[in-house]
Amino acid sequence: MAATESAVRADSHPLLTPRWQLSRQNPVMSEDLIVLRPEGLYCPAGDFHIDPWRPVARAVITHGHADHARSGSGVYHCAAPGSALLQHRLGADAVIEGHAYGSRLALGAAQVSLHPAGHILGSAQVRVEVGHQVWVVTGDYKREADPTCTGFEVVECDTLITEATFALPCYRWPAIEQTVDDILAWWDRCSRDQVPAVLFCYALGKAQRLLAELARRVDRPVYLHGAMLTLVELYRAAGVAMLPTAAVSEQARARDFAGELILAPPSAAASPWMRRFAQASTAFASGWMLIRGNRRRRGYDRGLALSDHADWPALIDTIRASGARRVLATHGNTDALVRHLNETGIAAETLRTDYGGEE
């Protein structure tokens, strides 16, 4: 985001004009525990940012995806299971402090704790308490069980800042067992036809979840694009059981990979790397694949509706379970969610941020 855009945004939105005064010694708060600054979400009482998109002195990070974990800050606080991923993302020189889920961290006048978000390994919601007021920032989250990460924990609060990536009533995820059945049937068909099965998925979170879910049903090796190798090994080091894997780059150039399953990031689909897989059948695992038109536009042979974000029912259930009297929805289909919540008696507004969804 350009600096001028941030300035206009902060000046024009009623939620973004802080109603507090901050001195070097004593931050004096209004009712808003978290406000939007040019650097990102900011807690004046604790003098820290949550998932800032510009370098800051003190950052609390929900998870290791690039739109939430950006380099250059002085110190990073995260959930302990995600420390290694964050170090890999930010580099060896980044100062990272990992905290157990649920443990309290005093930052200025704020009490901060991290709670499982169920999105990827080490993902967390950020709970901020000042006085008698509690705010929660969900980061990205899902409610489905996932063998690669700790399951989502409902955290009660007064104000909830929630993602809204798939906040439309049409987004309702099929059971993971059905998706795994579809993958195995497609893989078996490719084996019979003696063609490679190239499954495109995101390198951090989705690839590992697929390998772990498949490991519950079969014991067959899977071949990986180079962008996934280190991330998969970081998950293994964390104790996540997955199918055996090998690097495509380490196989003989003449190998045709007939009948084999290959995982690759979406960016590889139109790259020279795909020349190794003559006559391959292709698939893409993403929440967007629930809409058939998306699969046709992207040119995949098969679309698999699998997301690491909450679907519409999970979003509504989570908001209601939190007990929040006020909801700020960010990144995604915020308008539909805000309208629905207001119509059902929960005060809701859109909070525009630089976070991405499932791209």
C-alpha positions in Angstrom: 0.0 0.0 0.0 1.4 3.4 -0.9 1.9 5.9 2.0 -0.5 8.4 0.5 -3.2 5.7 0.3 -2.7 4.8 3.9 -2.9 8.4 5.0 -6.2 8.9 3.1 -7.6 5.7 4.5 -6.7 6.5 8.1 -8.2 10.0 7.8 -11.4 9.1 6.1 -12.6 6.0 8.1 -14.2 6.7 11.5 -12.6 3.5 13.0 -9.2 4.6 11.8 -8.9 7.9 13.5 -7.6 7.0 17.0 -9.5 8.5 19.9 -6.5 8.3 22.2 -3.5 10.3 23.2 -0.1 8.7 23.5 2.8 10.0 25.5 6.1 8.3 25.8 5.4 7.2 29.4 1.6 6.7 29.6 -0.7 5.7 26.8 -4.3 6.9 27.6 -6.9 4.8 25.8 -10.4 5.4 24.5 -12.7 2.5 23.9 -10.8 1.2 20.9 -8.0 -1.2 22.0 -6.9 -1.7 18.4 -6.7 1.0 15.7 -5.4 1.1 12.1 -2.2 3.0 11.5 -0.2 3.3 8.3 1.9 0.3 9.5 -1.1 -1.9 10.2 -3.2 -2.8 13.2 -1.9 -1.1 16.4 -2.6 -1.4 20.1 -1.8 1.9 21.7 -2.0 0.5 25.3 0.6 -2.1 24.5 2.6 -0.2 21.9 2.7 -3.1 19.5 1.3 -4.0 16.0 -0.5 -7.1 14.9 0.7 -8.5 11.5 2.1 -5.2 10.4 2.7 -4.6 6.7 5.6 -2.2 7.4 8.5 -2.6 9.8 7.7 -1.7 13.4 9.5 -2.0 16.8 7.3 -4.8 18.2 5.0 -7.1 16.2 2.6 -9.9 17.2 2.2 -12.3 14.4 -0.8 -14.6 13.8 1.0 -17.0 11.3 3.7 -17.4 8.8 2.0 -16.6 5.5 3.7 -13.7 3.7 0.8 -11.2 3.9 0.8 -11.5 7.7 4.5 -12.0 8.4 6.7 -9.3 6.8 10.4 -8.7 7.4 12.1 -5.7 9.0 10.5 -5.4 12.5 12.5 -5.2 15.7 11.0 -8.2 17.5 8.3 -10.7 16.6 6.0 -12.5 19.1 4.2 -15.6 17.8 2.8 -18.9 19.0 5.6 -21.3 19.8 4.6 -24.0 17.3 5.0 -21.5 14.5 8.4 -20.1 15.5 10.5 -22.3 13.1 8.2 -21.4 10.1 8.4 -17.7 11.0 12.2 -17.9 11.3 12.3 -19.5 7.8 10.1 -16.8 6.4 11.9 -13.8 8.0 15.5 -15.0 8.0 18.1 -16.0 10.5 18.6 -12.5 11.8 14.9 -11.9 12.8 14.4 -11.8 16.6 11.5 -14.2 17.3 9.9 -15.0 20.7 7.6 -18.0 20.8 4.9 -18.3 23.4 2.8 -21.2 24.5 -0.9 -21.1 23.5 -2.9 -19.4 26.2 0.1 -18.0 28.1 -0.1 -14.3 29.2 2.3 -11.8 27.9 2.4 -8.3 29.3 3.0 -5.6 26.7 2.7 -2.1 28.2 -0.7 -1.9 29.8 -2.1 -4.7 27.7 -2.3 -8.4 28.5 -1.8 -10.4 25.3 -2.3 -14.1 24.7 -2.3 -16.3 21.6 -4.9 -19.0 21.0 -5.1 -21.7 18.2 -6.6 -20.6 14.9 -6.5 -23.9 13.1 -5.3 -22.3 9.9 -1.7 -23.7 9.5 1.0 -24.9 11.9 1.5 -22.4 14.7 -1.4 -20.1 13.6 -2.9 -18.0 16.3 -5.7 -15.6 17.3 -4.5 -12.6 19.3 -6.4 -11.8 22.5 -5.8 -8.3 23.9 -7.1 -7.3 27.3 -6.9 -3.9 28.8 -8.9 -3.2 31.9 -12.3 -4.8 31.5 -12.2 -4.8 27.7 -11.2 -7.7 25.5 -10.5 -7.7 21.7 -9.6 -10.7 19.6 -7.9 -10.6 16.2 -8.6 -14.0 14.5 -6.0 -13.8 11.7 -6.8 -16.5 9.2 -8.7 -19.5 10.6 -10.7 -22.6 10.0 -13.0 -24.7 12.1 -12.4 -28.1 10.4 -10.1 -30.6 12.1 -6.6 -30.7 10.5 -3.9 -33.2 11.5 -1.1 -30.6 10.9 -2.1 -28.0 13.4 -3.9 -27.4 16.7 -7.7 -27.0 16.3 -9.4 -23.7 16.6 -10.3 -22.4 20.0 -13.3 -20.1 20.5 -12.2 -17.0 22.5 -14.9 -14.9 24.1 -14.5 -11.1 23.6 -16.2 -7.8 23.4 -14.9 -6.9 19.9 -13.9 -9.4 17.2 -11.7 -8.6 14.2 -12.4 -11.5 11.8 -11.2 -12.5 8.4 -13.9 -12.8 5.7 -12.1 -14.5 2.8 -15.1 -16.8 2.0 -17.9 -14.8 3.6 -20.6 -15.7 1.1 -23.4 -18.2 1.8 -22.4 -20.2 -1.2 -19.1 -21.3 0.4 -19.8 -24.4 2.4 -16.9 -26.9 2.4 -17.4 -30.6 1.7 -16.2 -33.1 4.3 -12.5 -33.6 4.1 -13.1 -37.4 3.6 -15.0 -36.6 0.4 -12.1 -34.5 -0.9 -9.5 -37.2 -0.1 -11.8 -39.8 -1.8 -11.8 -37.5 -4.9 -8.0 -37.1 -4.8 -7.4 -40.9 -4.5 -9.8 -41.7 -7.3 -8.1 -39.2 -9.6 -4.7 -40.5 -8.7 -5.7 -44.1 -9.3 -7.2 -43.1 -12.7 -3.9 -41.4 -13.6 -2.0 -44.5 -12.6 -4.2 -46.6 -14.9 -3.8 -44.1 -17.7 0.0 -43.9 -17.1 0.0 -40.1 -16.8 1.4 -37.8 -14.1 -1.1 -36.4 -11.6 0.0 -32.8 -10.9 -1.8 -31.3 -8.0 -1.4 -27.5 -7.5 -1.7 -26.2 -4.0 -0.2 -23.5 -1.7 3.3 -24.4 -0.5 2.7 -23.5 3.2 -0.2 -25.1 4.9 -2.2 -26.7 2.1 0.6 -29.0 0.8 1.3 -30.3 4.3 -2.4 -30.8 5.0 -2.8 -32.8 1.9 0.2 -35.0 2.6 -1.1 -35.6 6.2 -4.7 -36.4 5.2 -3.5 -38.8 2.4 -1.1 -40.5 4.9 -4.2 -41.6 6.8 -5.3 -43.7 3.8 -2.3 -44.7 1.7 1.4 -45.1 1.9 2.7 -44.0 -1.5 5.5 -41.5 -2.2 4.7 -38.1 -3.5 7.0 -35.8 -5.5 7.4 -32.2 -4.6 8.3 -28.9 -6.4 11.4 -27.3 -4.9 9.4 -24.5 -3.3 7.8 -27.0 -0.9 10.8 -29.0 0.3 11.9 -27.0 3.2 8.4 -26.2 4.4 7.5 -29.9 4.4 10.6 -30.8 6.4 9.7 -28.1 9.0 6.4 -29.7 9.5 8.1 -33.1 9.9 10.4 -31.6 12.5 7.3 -30.5 14.3 6.1 -34.0 14.5 3.5 -33.9 11.7 3.1 -37.4 10.0 2.9 -37.1 6.2 3.4 -39.3 3.2 7.0 -40.0 2.1 8.2 -37.3 -0.3 11.0 -36.7 -2.8 12.1 -33.8 -4.8 11.3 -33.7 -8.5 14.6 -32.0 -9.1 16.5 -35.1 -7.7 14.9 -37.5 -10.2 16.5 -38.6 -13.5 15.7 -36.2 -16.3 14.3 -39.0 -18.4 11.8 -40.0 -15.8 8.2 -39.6 -17.0 6.4 -39.8 -13.6 3.6 -41.9 -15.1 1.0 -42.6 -12.5 2.8 -40.5 -9.8 1.4 -37.7 -7.7 3.3 -34.4 -7.8 2.5 -31.4 -5.7 3.4 -27.9 -6.9 2.6 -24.3 -6.1 0.1 -22.6 -8.5 2.9 -20.4 -9.9 4.5 -23.4 -11.5 1.5 -24.1 -13.7 2.6 -21.9 -16.6 6.4 -22.3 -16.0 9.0 -24.3 -17.9 9.0 -26.7 -15.0 5.8 -28.3 -16.3 7.6 -29.6 -19.4 8.8 -32.6 -17.3 5.3 -33.9 -17.1 4.1 -34.8 -20.6 0.3 -35.4 -20.9 -0.2 -34.7 -17.2 -3.6 -34.4 -15.6 -3.8 -31.3 -13.5 -5.9 -30.3 -10.4 -6.0 -27.4 -8.1 -6.9 -27.6 -4.4 -8.5 -24.4 -3.2 -11.6 -23.0 -1.7 -12.2 -21.1 -4.9 -12.7 -24.4 -6.7 -16.1 -24.8 -5.1 -17.3 -22.5 -7.9 -17.0 -24.5 -11.2 -16.4 -21.4 -13.3 -13.2 -20.7 -11.4 -11.8 -24.1 -12.5 -12.7 -23.5 -16.1 -11.1 -20.0 -16.2 -7.9 -21.3 -14.6 -7.6 -24.2 -17.0 -7.3 -27.1 -14.6 -8.6 -30.6 -15.4 -10.0 -31.0 -11.9 -10.9 -28.6 -9.1 -10.8 -29.7 -5.4 -12.7 -27.6 -2.9 -10.3 -27.5 0.0 -9.6 -24.4 2.1 -7.7 -23.5 5.2 -10.2 -20.6 5.8 -13.6 -20.7 7.5 -16.6 -21.1 5.3 -19.8 -19.2 5.7 -21.4 -21.3 8.4 -18.1 -21.4 10.4 -17.8 -17.7 10.2 -21.3 -17.1 11.6 -20.9 -19.8 14.3 -17.6 -18.4 15.4 -18.8 -14.8 15.7 -21.8 -15.9 17.7 -19.8 -18.2 19.9 -17.3 -15.4 20.7 -20.1 -13.3 22.3 -18.7 -10.2 20.6 -21.0 -7.2 20.6 -19.0 -5.6 17.8 -17.4 -7.2 14.8 -14.9 -5.7 12.3 -14.6 -7.8 9.1 -11.5 -7.7 7.0 -10.1 -9.0 3.7 -12.6 -10.9 1.6 -16.3 -10.7 1.1 -16.8 -8.2 4.0 -19.9 -6.5 2.7 -22.0 -9.6 2.7 -20.9 -10.6 6.2 -21.3 -7.1 7.6 -24.8 -6.8 6.2 -25.9 -10.2 7.6 -24.5 -9.5 11.0 -26.2 -6.1 11.2 -29.5 -7.6 10.1 -29.3 -10.2 12.8 -28.5 -7.8 15.7 -24.7 -7.7 15.8 -23.0 -4.4 15.2 -20.6 -4.9 12.3 -18.3 -2.8 10.1 -15.7 -3.4 7.4 -12.1 -2.8 8.4 -9.9 -2.5 5.3 -6.4 -3.9 5.6 -3.6 -5.1 3.4 -4.1 -8.8 4.2 -4.8 -11.2 1.4 -7.1 -14.2 1.2 -6.6 -17.5 -0.4 -5.0 -16.2 -3.6 
